[in-house]
């Protein structure tokens, strides 16, 4: 391969997040060879809507296509494990939406398969690639805020706040035992771990299901879209919200909440990291501003501007200061780095994308959350 333009991609899935991957790939000049839907009919319908020429009949047909070098997995959670294994066995690079699998036993196996395959194997924690999160990561690594001490924040949404709201993530068989924690909470934990520079080692968790029964539509419902038509009552066991405490090996402590029932919060991820010398904070709903707090000097707001940022932050930015970069732009920055590594056939020393080891850690985190919620005690992550 001479560069990213020579790389062919395929996407498993035709829903909202598949369209986000597709748009970012087009911005980068990567050719999307085709898509795979949940059925040939859904695939053909999705390909037409997305403007892609080919809809594969099944995974085997996709993997037989010699023009496909990288496969993006945006299917429901329960499909990740078998699909990723088949992709790596076929000798193709893989980018998998989170969570990596349904269980930590599966994710541990996937780490080993990825390692022996020699292929680029990535988990899509795109929030790392908002430029000011890259900036914050480099600031902490450089000692700009001193030692991290106290971390607070949340990831709140409202798209599942009513009884009639429905999505496949509500079903344990498709989405997993945890929902708000597994879906958005792992994004927060991965991001904060990335910025702080270490992963939490223990967790204390409380889980709540505010809507123990919902109205399930008899037909399919796309993510973030309203259900229509006939419904039937469905018991719900996954978490609508959670309160979680975390302990880091370096001594830092964290407090975070997750919720998919907070009215008015569409996609609000916030973190605040208090260090021994300064503090920093960021909010996904105002992604172009980084708060920098001081005790003995005026506080600062760093507006995302490549000319004012450190090297890591500037590398993730695509637009001049004052031109807001948001959710879709984080995918462009994320995939630009990944495809740069695909082009040379190995991970670069400075790459900051999440690998399968990170995805496996998040599954171990979820295991610990469940055990902690059941016992009401602190639980060691990975223990």
Secondary structure by P-SEA (a helix, b strand, c coil): ccccccbbbbbccccaaaaaaaaaaaaacccccccccccaaaaaaaaaaaccccccccaaaaaacccccbbbbcccccaaaaaaaaaaaabbbbbbcccccccaaaaaaaaaaaaaaccccccccccccaaaaaaaaaaaaacccccccccccbbbbcccccccccccccccccccccccccccaaaaaaaaaaaaccccccccccccccccbbbbbccccccccccccbbbbbbbcccccbbbbbbcccbbbbbbccccccccccbbbbbbbbccccccccccccccbbbbbbcccbbbbbccccccccaaaaaaccccccccccaaaaaaaaaaaaaaaaaacccccccccccaaaaaaaaaaaaaaaaaaaccccccccc
